[in-house]
Amino acid sequence: MVKATSIRCAKCGREVFRYLKFGKGHLWHCWKPRIVRDYSVREGNLVKCQCGNVIGFDVGIYIKLRQKSFTW
């Protein structure tokens, strides 16, 4: 089951990604090819919301998400 999921900042509520999520379960990281829309700000390997909240870390093929810094 593929579902387009909106990943939002836990601080300000802005949408950071629109992501194609497969299955049920937790969201630990986002695979880059599955990101449909990207509204994030990148500084080196940090992935931030426009408000400055750090959402995760760019690790190459995926973005490792910081738990409790986003909602979905």
Secondary structure, 3 states (H helix, E strand, C coil): CEEEEEEEECCCCCEEEEEEEECCCCCCEEEHHHEEEECCEEECCEEECCCCCEEEEECCCEEEECCCCEEC
